[in-house]
Amino acid sequence: MRIRFGITSIAIMLLMELTAQAQRFEDFFTNKTLRIDYTFCGDRNKQQIAVDQLNVSPGWYGKRQRLADVPVEGYGQIVVKDHRTQQVIYRHSFSTLFQEWLSYPESENKSQSFENVFLVPMPLDTVDVTVALFDNRRTVTTSLTHQVVPSDILIRHIGEHHITPYDIVQQPKDSTRCIRIAFIAEGYQQEEMPTFLNDVNIACEALFAHEPFRSMKDRFQVVAVKAPSTDSGTSTPRKGIWKKTALSSHFDTFYSDRYLTTLHLKDMHDWLAGIPYEHIIVLVNTDTYGGGGILNSYNLSMAHHPKFRPVVVHEFGHSFAGLADEYAYPHEDIPMYPHDIEPWEPNITTLVDFNSKWKDMTDGEPDSKIGLYEGAGYSMKGIYRPCEDCRMRTNENPEFCPVCQRAIERLINFYTE
């Protein structure tokens, strides 16, 4: 995901006003999921956020501890406060395609809207929900605060009937402290579901062959959601090919031929309603190279290209762990990261605050391969990665580098310990 725009800073970041007090889940929430659908719209100069729909479904499958903390900052955050006391009782981070679109020239003179969906535990009492978006200088660009009353009769009930068929692929050791991944079929017709299930098994084998996923495998639940499509495959606009599929995915996102995404997030979550899930991996029934990963939104990958295995793992590094791309190309230098700001991603640095990154992994180890390698985050100069190569840099490298492994391990521990 690329975000490379600069917008006038707001003096006080949302993060500075948040408190990280520990709460007991049952004091504020019930075992249900509140799904909030938003519309993000605007152009590079002005953005707006609007509530589209409130939904409630059985079961809560996200974190139940460290409710007011986030392990990675992201390009946006959703914050839930108890209305009466104004205590922060839940917080989650994310990134969005809308913010990425703002980095493209098209957004200079065109306004556009994007669907966004966020899951929070269903509150017991009235809450104030704030959604804030950050720019690449880690400052708030726009925000919205709105009230949710749990007794509101217009909150739509979903996931109680007509649940999409799914298979449990992997069970965790402790279902009360685990990370739940849902693979969802895109562009598979009903008769192609055996192929989808085989593709899920291949993706799981690839993911859990990598450390630290391999040694922490028993902390994950995996399900395969068999959402059927009318047509087989996916849309390719540059060829005039438009398919009727479950998630309406397509290549040529932002006119990039390899950028395969879906903009229909409400449809995606409708297919998943009533199923235990938090993190989403979309497998697309195509042999054309492409995919994308967006922090705490979804990871989408083609399933039948020879590079399927490394790509689905790489994109999960984005969507699950918030890892940055570590590559840069001489012919395409993109100023996504200002050199006077330390990026929030754990595996790149501008040296502004190197102490917060992997400096401790280089001290006292003169022969270590961990260090500072210039060229990362789409820039050849001024941005550094920790190792010569990594799964976040090339498809050919077989593993995540030690710095990325540590970041992933910390994230898994955050959610499961």
C-alpha angles and dihedrals in degrees: 000000000000126000115171108155130115122214129179109277124246110226100237122040118221089239093065093062096050124100122210099213116156117244136183110246094224092055092067109015143048127217095270136094124243107205113197117197116203137182115220113194144160140076135276093285100046133019132186136195124207133179112242106176142345118220135180127201134176119272133020115238103176131085121318097186134049084031097168095044132083123202094209127028101223127184091284143017138206115212127191119201129187103249096220100046100021089226115154105244101169138017134176134175131220147158128224143209088231091065091047091051089055088066093063124087090241090072092061093079106010132074120212138173130225133191117238128182127194130184123215131165114270108260122229092217139019115305138185113229122201124192115192131181123208131204128220090277088061094246129127115264100176139350142181130205120195137164127246120198110193092212092057106132092211093066102113117234112223137165094040097101138017094027115186110256113257140173126221105233100176135011125209126233091239116027091192093062109033143109116247122212124187120198109202127196119239122183095004116128118217092263090052095061093103087059090050092051090050089050090052090053091050091050092048092050090051095047097046092046087071125080132271090021090058096058093038097044094120090067093067134082115199127193131180113219114205102210106171124221127208091222130038118241130010139285123276107191096186088062094042091247116144119175130193102233137158095258101022091234121176145177122239095058106176085001092293106134095212096043104106114183145137122236092189100091095154090058090049093053092043089059089050097046112128093016123110104253144132107158119047130210115185115202113202120206098231138107093212115106115253149101146135143216128213122187111261092346109079147305115227125189140168109250106205106048118104089245093056095112100052093038096054090049093046092050091048086056086062101040099040106028103025092236117167127231108263098200131097131182126212091220094051114039107174119191095217095140121050108228093226094058127069110234116236093227110104098223103055133054142187089200090246088116105006090155088072092056129047102316089116089059092058100046115106094001107101093167095047118120089217112098140098119317114179116228120063142123090044093301125107093202134041098016120089135199124201102238140026091251140004142162085265090059108040139010089228098063107092100213146031110261118253092261093053090044091055091048091051092046091051090050093050090049091049092058100037110033 
